[in-house]
Amino acid sequence: MNTQYEKALRTIRTLFVLIFTLFTSVTLVDGQRRKPQPKPVHVREVAQSPKATIPTIEIPLPELVRRVKPSVVLVRVFDKEGKAVREGSAFFIAPTRVVTNYHVVEGGNSAEIYSNEGFAYKVSRMLSYDPNADLAVLEIELPTGVQFKPLTIARNAVQEGESIVVIGNPAGMQGTVSQGIVSAIRQYSNDLPVIQITAPISAGSSGSPVINMRGEVVAIAVSIKTDGQNLNFAVSGSKLAAVSEYAERWSSVVRLYEDGARLYRGENYKRALEMFASAVKLSPAFADAWMAIGRTQAALGDYAAASVAFVETARLEPNNSAAHYNAGIIYAELGRNADAVASFRRVISIEPNNADAYLEAGNAFYRLNDARSAADSFKQAINLRPNDATAYYNLGLAYIAQGERKAARKLCKKLQEMGAAEIAGKLLQNIPR
């Protein structure tokens, strides 16, 4: 029994040694304990939250109309006799500025806008316009304390199928509301984006704002096509924004010009010149400002600079007879008589009945010792203005230069008959004995 017990004990010891040896062979390398290998970690990508988006908040139609309607006005255009010739719709895009269709105001002599309450306000000027897009921005004279809230022009593109509202004045019925959708977005001539809408546009609605359901202007109503069915179109808000931004810049230019004109009338020519120069710096194609620079430089006695300004005016507006005339006067002051003749001839080509241009051209010819051409010009001036004593006197001098003393004496007699005895006597003194 003891023998068996001892045998079993030896067996257990042997097994323990084997197990210990196996354990140490796994965990010991070169006498050092091996560090346990880290278990692989499964890396799971954390799903990112979607980008936050601003929810589109649509305004209920009654509330939208209540907000927008006060900013929409009727615009009425008058001819020279004060007769109303055209009317349409407009809306405020700045505290004193409205936009409408160019065809509504084109060719008019004056205009007024009428609020929904029936109050009338005068249009002081057209700030900017784009005939291709049929858009015009008008400046309004508002009394102190009268304010209109400008509408916001949408910067995002309009979508087909999007709901829209048109508020306008069809047939003079102010504040008429019509609703529809954007049925198509089309490209018109000269890269003009046009929006086709289902909301009705009647006569008088031209210039109405096309509003999305967030209260933003996405387009401006422009026309109706009636080939079999009514097709209503509007100019996209992107084009409207461009014209509006130009009007903002142009408004600054106009203010500078008007400040300069006020200073010029007060004979503060140096300060006026600064204003006009600032205006053309902002708007180099502003012909009126260039003309003002020329006149101011002439008033300051800087004829060379004045001639440059008048030539620039004529370059910008080739048919501006006043620019050519002023250039001719300055050329004459500078002794550039051939250039003066060319300028006055240009005036005559634009205005064939301009007696002053013939008279000044005659003077320039006379200084060039071309008495015959001078006499022809003076005769034209007399034909256009038969009672101009100066023209008769100058013609007499041209006759004297040609040796036609008899013709000159006849003019002395004519001047006496006209009651210009003093001028007649002066001419007579110039006739050789």
Phi, psi and omega per residue, in radians:
M1 nan -0.829 3.122
N2 -1.127 -0.671 3.125
T3 -1.071 -0.782 3.138
Q4 -1.118 -0.620 -3.121
Y5 -1.159 -0.793 3.131
E6 -1.104 -0.686 3.136
K7 -1.087 -0.727 -3.137
A8 -1.171 -0.662 -3.140
L9 -1.147 -0.694 3.106
R10 -1.112 -0.644 -3.134
T11 -1.123 -0.729 -3.125
I12 -1.141 -0.729 3.121
R13 -1.088 -0.748 3.138
T14 -1.036 -0.797 3.132
L15 -1.090 -0.730 -3.135
F16 -1.057 -0.755 3.137
V17 -1.100 -0.721 3.131
L18 -1.092 -0.745 -3.124
I19 -1.170 -0.739 -3.132
F20 -1.122 -0.752 3.135
T21 -1.072 -0.766 3.130
L22 -1.088 -0.715 -3.109
F23 -1.123 -0.803 -3.110
T24 -1.207 -0.528 3.120
S25 -1.184 -0.446 -3.134
V26 -1.498 -0.666 -2.988
T27 -1.686 -0.211 -3.108
L28 -2.012 2.291 3.050
V29 -2.315 2.145 -3.129
D30 0.895 0.699 3.065
G31 1.361 0.010 3.139
Q32 -1.974 2.630 3.135
R33 -1.451 2.201 -3.136
R34 -1.270 2.369 3.088
K35 -1.299 2.444 3.136
P36 -1.173 2.403 3.106
Q37 -1.224 2.367 3.115
P38 -1.199 2.556 3.097
K39 -1.345 2.466 3.106
P40 -1.095 2.456 3.139
V41 -1.867 2.235 3.082
H42 -1.388 1.962 -3.113
V43 -1.525 2.086 3.117
R44 -1.823 2.161 3.108
E45 -1.151 2.285 3.111
V46 -1.382 2.112 3.138
A47 -1.109 2.205 3.139
Q48 -1.351 2.565 3.112
S49 -1.216 2.478 3.083
P50 -1.059 2.594 3.140
K51 -1.023 2.421 -3.138
A52 -1.166 2.353 3.115
T53 -2.085 2.519 3.109
I54 -1.413 2.092 -3.105
P55 -1.109 2.439 3.086
T56 -1.337 2.066 -3.098
I57 -1.841 1.933 3.104
E58 -1.571 2.458 -3.105
I59 -1.617 2.337 3.073
P60 -0.974 2.489 -3.026
L61 -0.938 -0.833 -3.140
P62 -1.032 -0.689 3.136
E63 -1.209 -0.703 3.116
L64 -1.054 -0.801 3.130
V65 -1.085 -0.721 -3.138
R66 -1.068 -0.654 -3.122
R67 -1.291 -0.727 -2.978
V68 -1.479 -0.661 -2.969
K69 -0.924 -0.732 -3.119
P70 -1.111 -0.330 -3.111
S71 -1.559 -0.091 -3.135
V72 -1.757 2.280 -3.058
V73 -2.267 2.875 3.019
L74 -1.653 2.371 3.094
V75 -1.997 2.281 -3.112
R76 -2.131 2.329 -3.055
V77 -1.945 2.446 -3.080
F78 -2.122 2.652 3.069
D79 -1.547 -2.993 -3.081
K80 -1.110 -0.495 3.140
E81 -1.487 0.015 -3.135
G82 1.452 0.232 3.134
K83 -1.549 2.323 3.116
A84 -1.180 2.164 -3.085
V85 -1.997 -0.290 -3.067
R86 -2.847 2.633 3.035
E87 -2.596 2.741 -3.133
G88 -2.806 -2.766 -3.120
S89 -2.009 2.793 3.097
A90 -2.702 2.884 3.075
F91 -2.600 2.693 -3.066
F92 -1.352 2.296 3.047
I93 -2.059 -0.070 3.069
A94 -2.717 2.885 -3.052
P95 -0.955 -0.547 -3.137
T96 -2.218 0.450 -3.033
R97 -2.348 2.338 3.059
V98 -2.132 2.767 3.046
V99 -2.101 2.496 3.100
T100 -2.558 -3.033 3.050
N101 -1.401 2.489 3.134
Y102 -1.094 -0.642 -3.092
H103 -1.177 -0.316 3.121
V104 -1.239 -0.669 -3.046
V105 -1.827 -0.135 -3.076
E106 -1.034 2.268 3.078
G107 1.378 -0.038 -3.140
G108 -1.341 2.705 3.129
N109 -1.604 -0.558 3.109
S110 -2.733 2.937 -3.119
A111 -2.697 2.756 3.060
E112 -2.393 2.716 2.976
I113 -1.983 2.706 -3.117
Y114 -2.271 2.181 3.110
S115 -1.300 2.975 3.116
N116 -1.132 -0.365 3.092
E117 -1.479 -0.068 3.090
G118 1.635 0.088 3.131
F119 -1.415 2.447 -3.100
A120 -1.812 2.462 3.101
Y121 -2.378 2.447 -3.031
K122 -1.394 2.448 2.980
V123 -1.479 2.099 -3.082
S124 -1.490 -0.578 -3.126
R125 -2.922 2.862 2.977
M126 -1.659 2.048 -3.069
L127 -1.396 -0.695 3.114
S128 -2.788 2.787 3.126
Y129 -2.740 2.756 3.092
D130 -2.445 1.687 -3.099
P131 -1.041 -0.602 -3.125
N132 -1.112 -0.747 3.114
A133 -1.511 -0.087 -3.129
D134 1.035 0.816 -3.129
L135 -2.206 2.525 3.073
A136 -2.532 2.400 3.092
V137 -1.894 2.217 -3.057
L138 -2.016 2.476 3.053
E139 -1.624 2.352 -3.063
I140 -1.980 2.412 3.048
E141 -1.538 1.917 -3.117
L142 -1.957 2.357 3.088
P143 -1.138 2.767 3.093
T144 -1.018 2.283 3.120
G145 1.666 -0.257 3.114
V146 -1.579 2.172 -3.103
Q147 -2.349 2.508 3.013
F148 -2.173 2.449 -3.127
K149 -1.462 2.135 3.109
P150 -1.180 2.541 3.063
L151 -1.480 2.650 -3.136
T152 -1.546 2.308 3.095
I153 -1.578 2.186 -3.104
A154 -1.152 2.397 3.112
R155 -1.658 -0.397 -3.137
N156 -1.495 2.623 -3.118
A157 -1.182 2.491 3.086
V158 -1.335 2.641 -3.097
Q159 -1.930 2.507 3.029
E160 -1.095 2.374 -3.108
G161 1.586 -0.123 -3.123
E162 -1.248 2.442 3.128
S163 -1.304 2.429 3.131
I164 -2.436 2.851 3.105
V165 -2.307 2.423 3.065
V166 -2.016 2.253 3.088
I167 -2.108 2.085 -3.082
G168 -2.675 -2.805 -3.045
N169 -2.281 1.063 -3.125
P170 -1.099 2.306 -3.140
A171 0.956 0.515 3.118
G172 1.376 0.017 3.136
M173 -1.461 1.684 -2.982
Q174 -1.171 2.536 3.040
G175 1.262 0.467 3.117
T176 -1.330 2.298 -3.088
V177 -1.898 2.301 3.019
S178 -2.342 2.590 -3.047
Q179 -2.166 2.650 3.120
G180 -3.013 -2.713 3.095
I181 -2.358 2.909 2.993
V182 -1.421 1.951 -3.075
S183 -1.556 -0.396 3.112
A184 -2.920 2.720 3.029
I185 -2.090 2.084 -3.009
R186 -2.142 2.810 3.087
Q187 -1.887 2.052 -3.119
Y188 -1.592 -3.006 -3.127
S189 -1.105 2.657 3.097
N190 1.012 0.681 3.068
D191 1.010 0.672 3.128
L192 -1.690 1.971 3.114
P193 -1.285 2.232 -3.095
V194 -2.180 2.437 -3.138
I195 -1.877 2.232 3.062
Q196 -1.649 2.254 -3.073
I197 -2.216 2.782 3.119
T198 -1.635 -0.270 3.124
A199 -1.137 2.321 -3.084
P200 -1.118 2.453 3.035
I201 -2.179 1.939 -3.138
S202 -1.797 3.008 3.095
A203 -0.989 2.273 -3.076
G204 1.750 -0.226 3.115
S205 -1.540 -0.151 3.110
S206 -0.994 2.216 -3.101
G207 1.703 -0.003 3.134
S208 -1.271 2.568 3.061
P209 -1.347 2.434 2.994
V210 -1.764 2.020 -2.945
I211 -1.908 2.377 2.977
N212 -1.444 3.095 -3.034
M213 -1.368 0.093 3.007
R214 -1.789 0.059 3.098
G215 1.478 0.294 -3.131
E216 -1.782 2.561 3.096
V217 -1.401 2.057 3.115
V218 -1.766 -0.271 -3.128
A219 -2.936 3.020 3.070
I220 -2.228 2.200 -3.090
A221 -1.031 2.385 -3.040
V222 -2.304 -0.589 -3.042
S223 -2.824 2.926 3.082
I224 -2.244 2.375 3.047
K225 -2.033 2.246 -3.010
T226 -2.080 0.704 3.085
D227 -1.467 1.457 3.121
G228 1.576 -0.624 3.093
Q229 -2.654 2.814 3.134
N230 -1.332 2.136 3.053
L231 -2.072 2.068 -3.041
N232 -1.840 2.305 -3.068
F233 -2.171 2.774 3.112
A234 -2.587 2.563 3.091
V235 -1.404 2.357 -3.058
S236 -1.090 2.644 -3.111
G237 -1.104 -0.444 3.124
S238 -1.114 -0.709 3.106
K239 -1.205 -0.688 3.108
L240 -1.068 -0.712 3.134
A241 -1.104 -0.685 3.140
A242 -1.120 -0.758 3.132
V243 -1.163 -0.661 3.124
S244 -1.134 -0.745 3.129
E245 -1.150 -0.655 3.086
Y246 -1.124 -0.688 3.126
A247 -1.072 -0.623 3.122
E248 -1.099 -0.802 3.106
R249 -1.148 -0.731 -3.104
W250 -1.121 -0.600 3.117
S251 -1.047 -0.698 3.101
S252 -1.138 -0.681 3.128
V253 -1.118 -0.773 -3.125
V254 -1.102 -0.711 3.132
R255 -1.080 -0.730 3.106
L256 -1.098 -0.749 -3.135
Y257 -1.105 -0.780 -3.126
E258 -1.175 -0.635 3.052
D259 -1.093 -0.732 3.109
G260 -1.104 -0.721 3.138
A261 -1.112 -0.684 3.115
R262 -1.133 -0.736 3.114
L263 -1.168 -0.635 3.122
Y264 -1.119 -0.752 3.123
R265 -1.108 -0.514 3.089
G266 -1.511 0.133 3.111
E267 1.093 0.418 3.020
N268 -1.625 1.274 -2.928
Y269 -1.180 -0.667 -3.114
K270 -1.121 -0.765 3.130
R271 -1.218 -0.652 3.097
A272 -1.063 -0.728 3.137
L273 -1.064 -0.657 3.097
E274 -1.083 -0.723 3.137
M275 -1.140 -0.810 -3.129
F276 -1.126 -0.685 3.122
A277 -1.128 -0.667 3.092
S278 -1.142 -0.636 3.135
A279 -1.118 -0.786 -3.123
V280 -1.300 -0.381 3.053
K281 -1.165 -0.700 3.099
L282 -1.328 -0.592 -3.108
S283 -2.392 1.495 -3.061
P284 -1.052 -0.339 -3.111
A285 -1.670 0.242 -3.116
F286 -1.411 1.630 -3.030
A287 -1.095 -0.684 -3.119
D288 -1.075 -0.634 3.126
A289 -1.213 -0.660 3.071
W290 -1.112 -0.701 3.093
M291 -1.079 -0.739 3.135
A292 -1.136 -0.648 3.084
I293 -1.073 -0.761 3.124
G294 -1.053 -0.792 -3.141
R295 -1.149 -0.672 -3.133
T296 -1.197 -0.735 3.095
Q297 -1.084 -0.664 3.097
A298 -1.124 -0.709 3.117
A299 -1.118 -0.515 3.115
L300 -1.486 -0.091 3.122
G301 1.494 0.126 3.114
D302 -1.641 1.408 -3.032
Y303 -1.205 -0.578 3.128
A304 -1.089 -0.803 3.108
A305 -1.165 -0.629 3.123
A306 -1.099 -0.724 -3.140
S307 -1.089 -0.678 3.113
V308 -1.084 -0.749 -3.130
A309 -1.151 -0.725 3.140
F310 -1.194 -0.657 3.091
V311 -1.126 -0.684 3.103
E312 -1.142 -0.676 3.081
T313 -1.061 -0.794 -3.133
A314 -1.162 -0.566 3.088
R315 -1.160 -0.723 3.133
L316 -1.241 -0.619 -3.130
E317 -2.275 1.456 -3.038
P318 -0.991 -0.438 -3.134
N319 -1.738 0.299 3.095
N320 -1.454 1.664 -3.060
S321 -1.103 -0.577 3.134
A322 -1.111 -0.651 3.126
A323 -1.128 -0.783 3.128
H324 -1.149 -0.686 -3.141
Y325 -1.116 -0.828 3.141
N326 -1.100 -0.669 3.088
A327 -1.080 -0.709 3.110
G328 -1.070 -0.751 3.130
I329 -1.070 -0.759 -3.121
I330 -1.197 -0.701 3.097
Y331 -1.046 -0.680 3.120
A332 -1.122 -0.706 3.105
E333 -1.106 -0.569 -3.130
L334 -1.491 -0.037 -3.115
G335 1.399 0.188 3.133
R336 -1.617 1.241 -2.973
N337 -1.202 -0.585 3.102
A338 -1.121 -0.724 3.076
D339 -1.147 -0.638 3.111
A340 -1.085 -0.784 3.112
V341 -1.025 -0.786 -3.136
A342 -1.055 -0.713 -3.134
S343 -1.152 -0.771 -3.123
F344 -1.195 -0.600 3.057
R345 -1.113 -0.638 3.090
R346 -1.121 -0.694 3.086
V347 -1.051 -0.792 -3.096
I348 -1.133 -0.605 3.104
S349 -1.152 -0.517 3.117
I350 -1.487 -0.728 -3.115
E351 -2.220 1.516 -3.079
P352 -1.051 -0.333 -3.115
N353 -1.798 0.395 -3.137
N354 -1.497 1.699 -3.089
A355 -1.122 -0.652 -3.136
D356 -1.071 -0.678 3.142
A357 -1.124 -0.708 3.085
Y358 -1.111 -0.720 -3.113
L359 -1.117 -0.807 -3.131
E360 -1.221 -0.626 3.070
A361 -1.084 -0.712 3.094
G362 -1.057 -0.726 3.120
N363 -1.077 -0.735 -3.136
A364 -1.156 -0.727 3.078
F365 -1.050 -0.724 -3.119
Y366 -1.066 -0.726 3.125
R367 -1.217 -0.388 3.073
L368 -1.506 0.100 -3.126
N369 1.123 0.427 3.037
D370 -1.779 1.339 -3.042
A371 -1.119 -0.604 -3.128
R372 -1.134 -0.843 3.106
S373 -1.109 -0.628 3.107
A374 -1.090 -0.793 -3.141
A375 -1.071 -0.705 3.121
D376 -1.079 -0.730 3.137
S377 -1.155 -0.713 3.140
F378 -1.158 -0.616 3.109
K379 -1.132 -0.701 3.097
Q380 -1.101 -0.703 3.114
A381 -1.085 -0.719 3.136
I382 -1.163 -0.679 3.106
N383 -1.060 -0.656 -3.129
L384 -1.421 -0.513 -3.096
R385 -2.409 1.409 -2.983
P386 -1.085 -0.348 -3.092
N387 -1.811 0.346 -3.123
D388 -1.502 1.776 -3.105
A389 -1.099 -0.603 -3.136
T390 -1.101 -0.700 3.140
A391 -1.112 -0.704 3.099
Y392 -1.126 -0.759 3.138
Y393 -1.048 -0.837 -3.124
N394 -1.128 -0.663 3.085
L395 -1.088 -0.686 3.096
G396 -1.050 -0.718 3.103
L397 -1.112 -0.680 3.104
A398 -1.119 -0.679 3.089
Y399 -1.109 -0.761 3.130
I400 -1.043 -0.733 3.137
A401 -1.102 -0.467 3.114
Q402 -1.590 -0.016 -3.126
G403 1.449 0.236 -3.119
E404 -1.656 1.288 -3.068
R405 -1.193 -0.599 -3.141
K406 -1.102 -0.778 3.119
A407 -1.104 -0.632 3.133
A408 -1.163 -0.692 3.126
R409 -1.140 -0.618 3.095
K410 -1.080 -0.650 3.120
L411 -1.206 -0.558 3.054
C412 -1.055 -0.790 3.124
K413 -1.094 -0.716 3.127
K414 -1.082 -0.714 3.140
L415 -1.148 -0.675 3.091
Q416 -1.113 -0.691 3.115
E417 -1.138 -0.541 3.136
M418 -1.384 -0.119 -3.118
G419 1.520 0.258 3.127
A420 -1.839 1.048 -3.059
A421 -1.101 -0.640 -3.111
E422 -1.111 -0.793 3.133
I423 -1.165 -0.656 3.103
A424 -1.064 -0.748 3.131
G425 -1.126 -0.674 3.125
K426 -1.122 -0.730 3.112
L427 -1.132 -0.723 -3.117
L428 -1.050 -0.635 -3.141
Q429 -1.119 -0.450 -3.108
N430 -1.498 -0.189 3.137
I431 -1.398 2.121 3.138
P432 -1.047 2.495 3.117
R433 -1.370 nan nan
